[in-house]
Amino acid sequence: MGRAQGKEFKAMKWVGRHPGFALVPGAALAGVIAAGPVTAGSVAAGIAAGAVTWYRGHPRSWDSVVAPRMRSAHRRWLTKTYRGKHWAKIMTMLDLTKLDPDTKEKLVPRVRRIVSHSPSTETIYVDMLMGQTPGTWTDAAEALGHALRVQRVAVEETEPLRVALRVQRTEPFQQMIIPPEVPTSSDVVDVSDLYLGETEYGTEWRAPLRGQHWFISGATGSGKGSIVWGPITQLAPLIRDGLARLWLVDPKGTELKAAAPVAYRYAAGDEQSRLLIAEFWDAIEKRKSILADQGLRTATLSRETPLDVLVIDEMAAVLAYGGEPRELRATQRILGLILTQARALNGSVIGAVQEPTKEVVPLRDLFTQRVILRTTSSAHVDMVLGEDMRLRGGLADQIPNLPDTAGIGFVVRERSRTPLRVRAAYTSDGDIAEFVKVAGWPHTELGATTTITEEVSEDV
Ligand SMILES: Nc1ncnc2c1ncn2[C@@H]1O[C@H](COP(=O)(O)OP(=O)(O)OP(=O)(O)O)[C@@H](O)[C@H]1O
């Protein structure tokens, strides 16, 4: 049997890995010796005074630059959670340690780095042990959350033999998020990067609409409306300038009605909603053949080929229960065609559902941006976001059914396979009125608005 390395060598290796612990006191001591205690004390007092001035004078930059580093250092070294015996005990209890086959020494996964994004959310970078995979940690994530006494642990693979544990201590979204003002100039709107709200890391949640389709799932009252209205209101100047057109499918006849005056097409009720989807497909097909005649495969953004946004407030009404099976199947087929072919032709779909039903789920993968808000069943998370997304931390079914959690949910970022907690900004009735004002003038001169309506049936 081999022998374990001596403690003094382990200590030297530790100092090598954390040079700051030797360098900072060493530099302070050298300063005192070289410049004398008075000068060194004055420099230290100057640094402290500068820090206080920064803290009080410019809280925003302090909170984004200094505070996260101080919190990270505090979590790393001043709390016991991620170091020493406490961490080793948690790892042992969760079967995440191993025995060195030669020395029989217990090996404990080492915490490499901690990044504290906010008081509620931090990322712990951990070196896995040989023989472990990210799956080992994903399986342990729920138990790890309980052991750390936090609300949620999500596991993300970052590089070989290392995982990032996204730790959510408390709810990061304590307040409603106010959206930016409705833009008035088309030049400032980037349809490939629209503002939606905030992420759990305190950064902006943005997403492209052009060339994409969005799928929004959430129980009644979960705040789907805020994700639909956010991008719509930002399109206001483009609608006014003829660069974007709204095709609104509003089976209930209430959710999207406020935008009807500036919509290119608006339909309420099940049958008219289905007709509108078919009409959208006709428009996309026409555009496809015009571009084909010109030898083009993708459309630029112009008044001739504007961004056509099909918003379907309740997809289940047009795909699952609002009509005869034959009509529903026809709409399922047409929507499938739109989702597969419209992206390059400036056609985008924003579709919302209360539940991911069997009629909707087959289309799921054609939606390139998917969001799940508070939901009623744990099975919905994977049905919306994809396989294993609940296991990886997308706990949308655990968002409490309270009014102040509306707009909170999960998305999966493009380059990662880890659900990210987000909150949509809340578009108020005042914002919607402002949007109609900006988008509406001089919209009528373009002669675009046509409205299709029918009596809204009671059972919808
Ligand atoms: N992003 C948000 N932030 C804070 N509160 C919100 C947000 N979105 C919605 N709310 C609040 O939640 C309520 C319900 O929101 P909303 O109508 O969008 O839910 P929904 O998911 O569309 O429900 P339904 O499917 O029944 O239409 C709103 O009246 C509002 O008070």
PDBQT file of the ligand as one rigid body, heavy atoms in Angstrom, charges set to zero:
ROOT
HETATM    1  N1  LIG A 501     -43.900  39.652 -14.973  1.00  0.00    +0.000 N 
HETATM    2  C1  LIG A 501     -44.771  39.870 -13.986  1.00  0.00    +0.000 A 
HETATM    3  N2  LIG A 501     -44.332  40.393 -12.820  1.00  0.00    +0.000 NA
HETATM    4  C2  LIG A 501     -45.183  40.579 -11.806  1.00  0.00    +0.000 A 
HETATM    5  N3  LIG A 501     -46.512  40.305 -11.856  1.00  0.00    +0.000 NA
HETATM    6  C3  LIG A 501     -46.999  39.812 -12.991  1.00  0.00    +0.000 A 
HETATM    7  C4  LIG A 501     -46.160  39.546 -14.110  1.00  0.00    +0.000 A 
HETATM    8  N4  LIG A 501     -46.897  39.029 -15.075  1.00  0.00    +0.000 NA
HETATM    9  C5  LIG A 501     -48.157  38.955 -14.619  1.00  0.00    +0.000 A 
HETATM   10  N5  LIG A 501     -48.226  39.430 -13.359  1.00  0.00    +0.000 N 
HETATM   11  C6  LIG A 501     -49.426  39.472 -12.504  1.00  0.00    +0.000 C 
HETATM   12  O1  LIG A 501     -50.070  38.204 -12.598  1.00  0.00    +0.000 OA
HETATM   13  C7  LIG A 501     -51.394  38.331 -13.124  1.00  0.00    +0.000 C 
HETATM   14  C8  LIG A 501     -51.680  37.187 -14.092  1.00  0.00    +0.000 C 
HETATM   15  O2  LIG A 501     -50.837  37.342 -15.214  1.00  0.00    +0.000 OA
HETATM   16  P1  LIG A 501     -51.245  36.846 -16.658  1.00  0.00    +0.000 P 
HETATM   17  O3  LIG A 501     -52.648  37.219 -16.971  1.00  0.00    +0.000 OA
HETATM   18  O4  LIG A 501     -50.179  37.266 -17.586  1.00  0.00    +0.000 OA
HETATM   19  O5  LIG A 501     -51.192  35.283 -16.456  1.00  0.00    +0.000 OA
HETATM   20  P2  LIG A 501     -51.419  34.175 -17.553  1.00  0.00    +0.000 P 
HETATM   21  O6  LIG A 501     -50.378  33.152 -17.351  1.00  0.00    +0.000 OA
HETATM   22  O7  LIG A 501     -51.521  34.795 -18.907  1.00  0.00    +0.000 OA
HETATM   23  O8  LIG A 501     -52.820  33.574 -17.108  1.00  0.00    +0.000 OA
HETATM   24  P3  LIG A 501     -53.999  32.963 -18.035  1.00  0.00    +0.000 P 
HETATM   25  O9  LIG A 501     -53.445  31.732 -18.669  1.00  0.00    +0.000 OA
HETATM   26  O10 LIG A 501     -55.065  32.668 -17.048  1.00  0.00    +0.000 OA
HETATM   27  O11 LIG A 501     -54.371  34.032 -19.032  1.00  0.00    +0.000 OA
HETATM   28  C9  LIG A 501     -51.419  39.725 -13.777  1.00  0.00    +0.000 C 
HETATM   29  O12 LIG A 501     -52.699  40.292 -13.669  1.00  0.00    +0.000 OA
HETATM   30  C10 LIG A 501     -50.418  40.508 -12.979  1.00  0.00    +0.000 C 
HETATM   31  O13 LIG A 501     -51.024  41.079 -11.838  1.00  0.00    +0.000 OA
ENDROOT
TORSDOF 0
